[in-house]
Amino acid sequence: MSIRAQQDETLGTQIKRIHEESRGTYGSLNRAVHKRRPAAGLIFHSDRGMEYGNSLFKARLAHLGILQSMNRRAR
């Protein structure tokens, strides 16, 4: 296998992992909202993980009226 093919495979594996993590996080958010029924204006604080910066996740928070708060970048 060429170096380029190995790099592509590694990138593909990373993208797949990020997608799976995001899907799990999105599902967890939906289950929590269904169970607890939070009021609009709730603040969701998290680290800067890729799954929390995902556009689908951010759009879902906005749709639910949940404000997103993230840690600052490390220096």
ABEGO torsion letter per residue (X at the ends): XBAAAAAAAAAAAAAAAAAAAAAAAAAAAAAAAAAAGBBBGBBBBBBABAAAABAAAAAAAAAAGBBBBBBBBBX
